[in-house]
Amino acid sequence: MKKSSRVILALDETDREKALSVADSVSGTVDAIKINWPLVLSAGPEMITELSERSDVICDFKVADIPNTVHLIVDLALKRGASGVIVHAFTGSDSLSEAVRTAEGRGSVYAVTEMSHPGGKEFTAPVAVQLAQMGVKCGVKGFIAPATRPDRIAAIRRIAGPGMEILSPGVGAQGGSAAEAIKAGADYVIVGRAIYGAEDPATVARAFAADVRSAL
């Protein structure tokens, strides 16, 4: 994944044509497009392939299952054209290691340490440090840490060191600041509704990219 604007679009649209239109309009600005179950379930898994022709695609499937099922999901996502897959770390080191093994030489695995919504503080936050430590041992490419709580990004960065990537969701509609997330140690910020729900997604994407540049 390139590291230019450091902005990743979370394309949580459910309309195929609109999703492709937004992707076309921002592909020159964002570094990747992250898709989740709403778009895949509404428009089909072929959306992974179609979007991968426009940008790097990260499948935010938050995979949380036994190792064999993790293998199947990660393998299929990468075969469809994804360059990365997001998985939950709380399932344990065997499942996380299987995700990494499956993606080796084909794509990247990012482990969720702490979710960005308020409920993320209830269960994932108390064990985020342990999850990150396990992720380092398992060899993940990087971590998901909340832009809504920059101090938590900094905590994960201390564990990850300089060589691992941190992707931070929660910028825009959830109230997180792109600049503050970058200052705290994020490599990329993830922005969804603020971009794809805008009348002019390209202009808004460029504005977030400018906010990121101000923090570098």
C-alpha positions in Angstrom: 0.0 0.0 0.0 1.4 3.4 -1.0 1.9 6.1 1.6 1.0 9.3 -0.1 -2.0 11.0 1.3 -2.2 8.6 4.3 -6.0 8.6 3.9 -8.0 5.4 3.6 -11.6 5.5 2.5 -14.0 3.3 4.4 -16.5 2.7 1.6 -19.5 1.5 3.6 -21.9 2.1 0.8 -24.6 -0.5 -0.1 -25.3 0.7 -3.6 -22.9 -0.7 -6.2 -23.0 2.1 -8.7 -22.6 4.8 -6.1 -19.7 2.9 -4.5 -17.9 2.6 -7.8 -18.6 6.3 -8.5 -17.1 7.4 -5.2 -14.2 5.1 -5.7 -13.5 6.6 -9.1 -13.7 10.1 -7.8 -11.2 9.6 -4.9 -8.9 7.0 -6.3 -6.3 9.6 -7.1 -6.3 10.9 -3.5 -6.8 8.0 -1.1 -4.1 5.4 -0.6 -6.5 2.5 -0.2 -10.2 1.7 0.0 -11.5 -0.3 2.9 -14.7 -2.3 2.4 -16.9 -4.0 5.0 -19.7 -6.5 5.0 -22.5 -4.1 3.9 -21.0 -3.5 0.5 -20.0 -7.1 0.0 -23.4 -8.4 1.0 -25.3 -5.9 -1.1 -23.2 -6.0 -4.2 -21.3 -9.3 -4.0 -17.7 -10.3 -3.4 -16.8 -9.3 -7.0 -16.7 -5.8 -5.6 -13.4 -6.6 -4.1 -12.0 -7.3 -7.6 -13.7 -4.3 -9.2 -12.4 -1.9 -6.6 -8.9 -3.5 -6.6 -8.7 -2.2 -10.2 -8.9 1.3 -8.9 -7.0 1.2 -5.6 -5.5 -1.1 -3.0 -8.4 -2.8 -1.2 -8.5 -3.7 2.5 -11.2 -6.1 3.5 -12.4 -5.1 6.9 -14.1 -8.4 7.7 -12.9 -8.3 11.3 -12.3 -12.0 11.0 -12.9 -13.8 14.4 -13.0 -17.5 14.2 -11.1 -20.8 14.5 -7.9 -21.1 12.5 -9.3 -23.1 9.6 -12.2 -20.6 9.0 -9.8 -17.7 9.3 -7.6 -19.4 6.6 -10.6 -19.8 4.3 -11.8 -16.2 4.7 -8.4 -14.6 4.3 -7.5 -16.8 1.4 -10.7 -16.0 -0.5 -10.4 -12.3 0.1 -6.9 -12.2 -1.3 -7.8 -14.4 -4.3 -10.5 -11.8 -5.1 -7.9 -9.0 -5.2 -7.6 -7.6 -1.7 -4.2 -6.4 -0.6 -5.0 -6.6 3.1 -7.5 -8.1 5.5 -8.5 -6.9 9.0 -8.9 -9.6 11.7 -9.7 -9.6 15.3 -6.9 -10.5 17.6 -9.0 -11.6 20.6 -9.5 -15.1 19.0 -5.9 -15.9 20.1 -2.5 -16.5 18.7 -3.4 -19.6 16.7 -6.0 -17.9 14.7 -3.9 -14.8 14.3 -0.9 -16.8 13.2 -3.0 -18.6 10.7 -4.2 -15.4 9.1 -0.5 -14.2 8.8 0.5 -17.6 7.3 -2.3 -17.5 4.8 -1.4 -14.0 3.7 2.3 -14.5 3.5 3.7 -13.2 0.2 0.2 -12.2 -1.0 -1.1 -9.5 1.3 -1.2 -7.9 4.7 -3.0 -8.7 7.9 -4.0 -6.0 10.3 -5.2 -6.8 13.8 -7.8 -4.9 15.7 -6.5 -3.8 19.1 -9.3 -1.4 20.2 -12.4 -0.3 18.4 -13.2 3.4 17.8 -16.8 3.6 19.1 -17.6 4.2 22.8 -18.3 0.5 23.4 -14.7 -0.2 22.4 -13.7 1.0 25.9 -15.7 -1.7 27.6 -13.9 -4.9 26.4 -11.3 -4.3 23.8 -9.5 -1.3 25.4 -8.6 -3.1 28.7 -6.7 -5.8 26.7 -5.5 -3.8 23.8 -1.9 -3.8 24.9 -1.8 -7.6 25.3 -3.5 -7.9 21.9 -0.8 -5.7 20.3 2.0 -7.7 22.0 0.5 -10.9 20.6 0.2 -9.3 17.2 3.9 -8.4 17.1 4.8 -12.0 18.0 2.5 -13.4 15.3 3.9 -11.2 12.7 1.0 -9.0 11.6 1.6 -6.1 9.2 0.0 -3.6 11.6 -2.8 -2.7 13.9 -6.1 -0.9 14.0 -6.2 1.7 16.8 -8.9 4.4 17.4 -8.5 8.0 16.1 -11.2 8.8 18.6 -8.7 8.2 21.4 -5.2 9.4 20.2 -3.6 8.4 23.5 -4.5 4.8 22.7 -2.7 5.1 19.3 0.4 6.3 21.1 0.2 3.3 23.5 0.0 0.9 20.6 2.8 2.7 18.8 5.1 2.1 21.8 4.5 -1.6 21.4 4.6 -1.8 17.6 7.7 0.3 17.2 8.5 2.2 14.0 8.4 -0.7 11.6 4.7 -1.7 11.9 1.7 0.2 10.5 -1.1 1.7 12.5 -4.4 2.4 10.7 -6.8 4.6 12.7 -10.6 4.6 12.1 -13.0 7.0 13.6 -12.0 10.2 11.8 -14.9 12.4 10.6 -18.4 11.2 11.6 -17.2 9.6 14.9 -15.4 12.8 15.9 -11.7 11.8 15.5 -9.2 14.2 14.1 -6.9 13.2 11.2 -4.1 15.4 12.3 -4.2 14.3 16.0 -4.2 10.7 15.0 -1.1 11.2 12.8 0.6 13.1 15.6 -0.1 10.3 18.0 1.6 7.8 15.8 -0.9 6.6 13.1 0.4 5.9 9.6 -3.0 6.2 8.0 -6.4 7.6 9.0 -9.6 5.8 7.9 -12.5 8.1 6.9 -15.9 6.8 5.9 -19.2 8.7 5.9 -17.6 12.2 5.9 -16.2 11.3 2.4 -18.6 8.9 0.7 -21.6 10.8 2.1 -20.5 14.1 0.8 -21.8 15.9 -2.3 -18.2 16.1 -3.6 -16.3 13.2 -2.1 -13.1 14.1 -4.0 -12.9 17.6 -2.5 -13.5 16.3 1.0 -10.9 13.5 0.6 -8.4 16.2 -0.4 -9.3 18.2 2.6 -8.5 15.3 4.9 -5.3 14.7 3.1 -4.3 18.4 3.7 -5.2 17.9 7.4 -2.8 14.9 7.5 0.0 16.9 5.8 -0.4 19.6 8.5 0.6 17.1 11.1 3.7 15.7 9.4 
